[in-house]
Amino acid sequence: MPEINVALLGYKFMGKAHSNAYRQVGRFFPGKYQFRMKVLCGRDRKAVEEAARLFGWEEVETDWRKVIEREDIDVVDISTPGNLHHPMAIAAAKAGKHIICEKPLGNTLAEAREMLKAVEKAGVKHMLMHNYRKIPAVAYAKKLIEDGRLGTPYHYHGAYLQDWIMDPNFPLVWRLEKKFAGSGALGDIGSHAADLAQYLNGDIESVTAQMTTFIKERPLPGTGAGSWGAKGSKGKGRVTVDDDANFLVRFKNGSVGVIESSRFCGGRRNYNTFQIYGSKGSIAFNLERMNELEFYDGTEAQADQGYKTILVTESVHPYVGAWWPPGHIIGYEHTFVHALHDFLVALEKNRLPEPNFYDGVKDQAVLEAIERSARSGKWEQVKK
């Protein structure tokens, strides 16, 4: 079976999720190709070596440029903070490597477009890791929509809510600085919400939005709550991204919607939801109950109408047949396995995997319109 040598840039949260997926995908989704976990890269050699031992990477490196230049690397997986996506992807494309990149694609629309041009010019395969598309319940929702079970779409509601930075003593990590993250809740989780909206309901044409930063200063990492006091003191730093972004949208298909993303919703640990309401039916999904999909069939006799909960664990449902018997649920980590399986199938069939950098540019255009609207206070068109 031909081996695909992969180099993973980044070893923390997303690096851990991707590493696990590389280990598992060939065991449950055997195919023409399989991944070989060749090199793990990160700045802290000791930490990278420990991660490599834990997950089974053959080699480690601290200089990502050296990794990309290696002739024995076929795929470069970019799982770093957002400010590094652009230079890494450009370099990988120029080196002729296939690319897997975490979301959002770039920190700006201009960066995303340059990344797309680079992979087009190089003729390499490229995938954007919007892993929530790969949840069986979400993929099944897509099928219901394509089969016309919802009829004409009227309204879309999406929300991605968390609460992990509500404590004012939570430190100023990289996700709270624009120079690293590009944006806050908008790019971190709002990008997922926007991608699901466009994946399920079609292109977003215009938006009106507001973005809010609730806690404007935080302790610098490693200082501790007791070492900082008044505004401007040595132990504090300024938050330069949004804590909350919410926006109204108009879709190309004529439907309307509301989408919100916030990291300040107490009790919402990872609440990624959507509801779609159409002329014939409706669907609803909640990531915190990710094996379930709610479906309302408005074509049934009125006496029988009502939402029913579909347990999406049957072998006929997307991806599920590779795993366990019906009713044996799967989890978050499986979404990354499904994504890598789709990437390998795309290589085998010589086609682009989905989502890809085209989707990333489309998503980034929505995020950019949201930021423009938050500044202007007006409806803004999404740039094509």
Backbone hydrogen bonds, N-H to C=O, Kabsch-Sander energy under -0.5 kcal/mol:
donor,donor_aa,acceptor,acceptor_aa,energy
4,I,34,Q,-2.8
5,N,3,E,-0.6
6,V,36,R,-2.4
7,A,75,V,-2.6
8,L,39,V,-2.6
9,L,7,A,-0.6
9,L,77,D,-3.2
10,G,8,L,-0.8
10,G,41,C,-2.7
16,K,12,K,-3.2
17,A,13,F,-2.0
18,H,14,M,-2.9
19,S,15,G,-2.5
20,N,16,K,-2.2
21,A,17,A,-1.6
22,Y,18,H,-2.4
23,R,19,S,-1.8
24,Q,20,N,-1.5
25,V,21,A,-2.5
27,R,24,Q,-1.0
28,F,24,Q,-1.4
29,F,25,V,-2.7
34,Q,2,P,-1.7
36,R,4,I,-2.8
38,K,6,V,-1.3
38,K,36,R,-1.7
39,V,6,V,-1.5
40,L,59,E,-2.1
41,C,8,L,-2.8
42,G,61,E,-1.9
45,R,43,R,-1.0
48,V,44,D,-2.8
49,E,45,R,-2.8
50,E,46,K,-1.8
51,A,47,A,-2.3
52,A,48,V,-2.7
53,R,49,E,-2.1
54,L,50,E,-2.1
55,F,51,A,-2.3
56,G,52,A,-2.2
57,W,52,A,-1.5
58,E,37,M,-2.2
59,E,38,K,-1.6
61,E,40,L,-1.8
64,W,62,T,-0.6
66,K,63,D,-0.5
67,V,63,D,-1.3
68,I,64,W,-2.3
69,E,65,R,-1.7
70,R,66,K,-0.6
70,R,67,V,-1.2
73,I,70,R,-1.0
74,D,5,N,-2.2
74,D,72,D,-0.5
75,V,5,N,-2.2
76,V,98,H,-2.8
77,D,7,A,-3.0
77,D,75,V,-0.5
78,I,76,V,-0.6
78,I,100,I,-3.3
79,S,9,L,-2.6
79,S,77,D,-0.8
83,N,180,F,-1.5
84,L,81,P,-2.0
85,H,82,G,-1.1
86,H,82,G,-0.6
88,M,84,L,-2.0
89,A,85,H,-2.7
90,I,86,H,-2.4
91,A,87,P,-2.1
92,A,88,M,-2.6
93,A,89,A,-2.5
94,K,90,I,-2.2
95,A,91,A,-1.6
96,G,93,A,-1.8
97,K,92,A,-2.6
98,H,74,D,-2.3
99,I,125,K,-2.5
100,I,76,V,-2.3
101,C,127,M,-2.6
102,E,78,I,-2.4
103,K,129,M,-0.5
112,A,108,T,-2.1
113,R,109,L,-2.5
114,E,110,A,-2.0
115,M,111,E,-2.2
116,L,112,A,-2.2
117,K,113,R,-2.4
118,A,114,E,-1.9
119,V,115,M,-1.9
120,E,116,L,-2.3
121,K,117,K,-2.4
122,A,118,A,-2.0
123,G,119,V,-1.6
124,V,119,V,-1.2
127,M,99,I,-2.3
128,L,355,P,-2.1
129,M,101,C,-3.1
130,H,128,L,-2.2
131,N,129,M,-1.4
133,R,130,H,-1.6
134,K,131,N,-1.8
135,I,132,Y,-1.2
137,A,290,M,-0.5
139,A,135,I,-2.8
140,Y,136,P,-2.3
141,A,137,A,-1.8
142,K,138,V,-2.2
143,K,139,A,-1.5
144,L,140,Y,-2.3
145,I,141,A,-2.2
146,E,142,K,-2.5
147,D,143,K,-2.2
148,G,145,I,-1.6
149,R,144,L,-2.3
151,G,148,G,-0.6
154,Y,277,Y,-3.0
155,H,277,Y,-1.8
156,Y,256,V,-2.2
157,H,275,Q,-2.8
158,G,258,V,-2.3
159,A,273,T,-2.2
160,Y,260,E,-2.4
161,L,271,Y,-2.0
162,Q,262,S,-2.7
165,I,263,R,-1.1
166,M,163,D,-1.3
170,F,167,D,-2.2
172,L,219,P,-2.6
173,V,171,P,-1.9
176,L,173,V,-2.1
177,E,174,W,-1.8
180,F,177,E,-1.4
181,A,174,W,-0.5
181,A,177,E,-2.8
182,G,178,K,-2.1
183,S,181,A,-1.3
185,A,242,D,-1.8
188,D,184,G,-2.6
189,I,185,A,-1.9
190,G,185,A,-2.9
191,S,186,L,-0.9
193,A,189,I,-1.8
194,A,190,G,-2.7
195,D,191,S,-2.2
196,L,192,H,-2.6
197,A,193,A,-1.9
198,Q,194,A,-2.1
199,Y,195,D,-2.6
200,L,196,L,-2.5
201,N,197,A,-2.7
202,G,198,Q,-1.2
205,E,250,R,-3.0
206,S,250,R,-1.3
207,V,380,E,-2.3
208,T,248,L,-1.7
210,Q,246,N,-2.2
212,T,244,D,-2.7
214,F,212,T,-0.6
216,K,214,F,-0.6
218,R,237,G,-2.5
220,L,235,G,-2.6
223,T,220,L,-2.2
224,G,220,L,-0.5
227,S,224,G,-1.5
228,W,225,A,-0.9
233,S,230,A,-2.1
236,K,233,S,-1.7
237,G,218,R,-2.8
239,V,216,K,-2.7
240,T,176,L,-1.9
243,D,212,T,-2.7
244,D,212,T,-1.9
245,A,261,S,-3.2
246,N,210,Q,-2.2
247,F,259,I,-3.0
248,L,208,T,-2.5
249,V,257,G,-2.5
250,R,206,S,-2.1
251,F,255,S,-2.7
252,K,203,D,-2.9
254,G,251,F,-1.6
256,V,154,Y,-2.2
257,G,249,V,-2.1
258,V,156,Y,-1.9
259,I,247,F,-2.8
260,E,158,G,-1.7
261,S,245,A,-2.8
262,S,160,Y,-1.8
263,R,243,D,-2.1
265,C,162,Q,-2.8
266,G,264,F,-0.7
268,R,265,C,-2.3
269,R,267,G,-1.0
271,Y,161,L,-2.5
272,N,270,N,-1.4
273,T,159,A,-3.3
273,T,271,Y,-0.7
274,F,285,F,-1.7
275,Q,157,H,-2.4
276,I,283,I,-2.2
277,Y,155,H,-2.8
278,G,276,I,-0.5
278,G,281,G,-2.4
279,S,152,T,-1.6
280,K,150,L,-2.5
281,G,150,L,-1.2
282,S,296,Y,-1.9
283,I,276,I,-1.9
284,A,294,E,-2.0
285,F,274,F,-2.5
287,L,272,N,-2.7
289,R,286,N,-2.4
290,M,287,L,-1.2
292,E,289,R,-2.1
293,L,310,I,-1.9
294,E,284,A,-2.7
295,F,308,K,-2.6
296,Y,282,S,-3.1
297,D,295,F,-0.5
297,D,306,G,-0.5
298,G,280,K,-2.4
298,G,296,Y,-0.8
300,E,297,D,-1.2
304,D,301,A,-2.1
305,Q,301,A,-0.7
305,Q,302,Q,-0.9
308,K,295,F,-2.2
310,I,293,L,-3.3
310,I,308,K,-0.6
311,L,309,T,-0.6
312,V,291,N,-2.7
312,V,310,I,-1.0
313,T,311,L,-2.2
317,H,314,E,-1.8
320,V,317,H,-0.8
320,V,318,P,-0.5
321,G,315,S,-0.6
321,G,317,H,-0.7
322,A,319,Y,-1.5
323,W,320,V,-2.3
328,H,325,P,-2.0
329,I,327,G,-1.1
334,H,331,G,-1.2
335,T,331,G,-0.5
335,T,332,Y,-1.4
336,F,332,Y,-0.5
336,F,333,E,-0.7
337,V,333,E,-1.1
338,H,334,H,-2.4
339,A,335,T,-1.8
340,L,336,F,-2.3
341,H,337,V,-2.3
342,D,338,H,-2.4
343,F,339,A,-1.9
344,L,340,L,-2.3
345,V,341,H,-2.4
346,A,342,D,-2.1
347,L,343,F,-2.0
348,E,344,L,-2.4
349,K,345,V,-2.4
350,N,346,A,-0.6
350,N,347,L,-0.7
351,R,346,A,-2.4
360,G,356,N,-2.0
361,V,357,F,-2.3
362,K,358,Y,-2.0
363,D,359,D,-2.6
364,Q,360,G,-2.5
365,A,361,V,-2.2
366,V,362,K,-1.2
367,L,363,D,-2.1
368,E,364,Q,-2.5
369,A,365,A,-1.9
370,I,366,V,-2.2
371,E,367,L,-2.1
372,R,368,E,-2.2
373,S,369,A,-2.5
374,A,370,I,-2.4
375,R,371,E,-1.3
376,S,372,R,-2.6
377,G,373,S,-3.2
380,E,207,V,-3.1
382,V,205,E,-3.0
383,K,381,Q,-0.5
